[in-house]
Amino acid sequence: MTSILIAFDSTQQAIRTEMLLEFADIEIDTRPTPKEITAGCALSIEFPEQDLSTAATIIKQEKVEIRGLFRKVENGYREIDMTTEV
């Protein structure tokens, strides 16, 4: 199963998003931000791709500040364009 990673610029936004996604019953994994993703925060949240639409809606509605959404691919991560792919 493919997973999605949310990278952040601040730990505060990561913790806030963790609570929001847990409240929405999305299974998440808080983990270190991969070195190939440049972000201001060492924490990232990973979740199943099947929950992408719900997670994106929460991020938009709650005005969560994120560095970006990334899809795990064979050789790393590819950024997701929230305006076209979600």
C-alpha positions in Angstrom: 0.0 0.0 0.0 1.3 3.4 -0.9 1.7 6.0 1.8 1.6 9.8 1.9 4.0 11.9 4.0 3.2 15.4 5.3 6.3 17.6 6.0 6.1 20.7 8.1 8.1 23.9 8.8 7.2 23.8 12.5 6.8 21.2 15.2 3.7 23.1 16.5 1.9 22.5 13.1 3.0 18.8 13.1 1.6 18.2 16.6 -1.6 20.1 15.7 -2.0 18.0 12.5 -1.3 14.8 14.4 -4.3 15.6 16.8 -6.6 16.6 13.9 -5.9 13.4 11.9 -6.2 11.2 14.9 -9.6 12.8 15.7 -10.7 12.0 12.1 -9.7 8.3 12.7 -6.9 8.4 10.2 -4.1 5.9 11.1 -0.9 7.9 11.2 2.7 7.3 12.0 4.8 10.2 13.3 8.3 9.8 12.0 11.5 11.7 11.3 11.4 13.8 8.1 13.4 12.0 5.4 16.7 13.7 4.5 15.7 14.1 0.8 12.8 16.4 1.8 13.9 19.8 2.9 11.7 21.0 5.8 12.1 23.2 8.8 10.8 20.5 11.1 12.3 17.1 11.9 8.8 15.6 12.3 6.6 14.3 9.5 3.4 12.4 9.5 2.8 9.3 7.3 -0.6 7.9 6.5 -2.2 5.5 4.0 -2.9 7.0 0.6 -6.6 6.0 0.8 -7.0 8.7 3.4 -5.4 11.5 1.2 -8.7 13.2 0.4 -9.8 13.4 4.0 -6.4 14.5 5.2 -6.2 17.2 2.5 -9.7 18.5 3.4 -8.7 18.8 7.1 -5.4 20.6 6.2 -7.4 23.1 4.0 -10.3 23.6 6.4 -8.1 24.0 9.5 -5.5 26.2 7.6 -2.7 23.9 8.7 0.7 25.2 7.5 2.6 22.4 5.8 5.8 22.2 3.7 4.1 19.7 1.4 2.5 16.4 0.8 4.7 13.7 -0.6 4.0 10.3 -2.2 6.5 7.5 -1.5 7.8 6.3 -4.8 10.4 3.7 -5.7 13.5 5.9 -5.3 12.3 8.5 -2.7 9.4 10.9 -2.5 7.5 12.9 -5.1 5.6 16.1 -4.0 1.8 16.1 -4.5 0.2 19.1 -6.0 -2.8 19.7 -3.7 -4.6 21.9 -6.3 -4.7 19.2 -8.9 -4.1 15.8 -7.3 -6.4 16.0 -4.3 
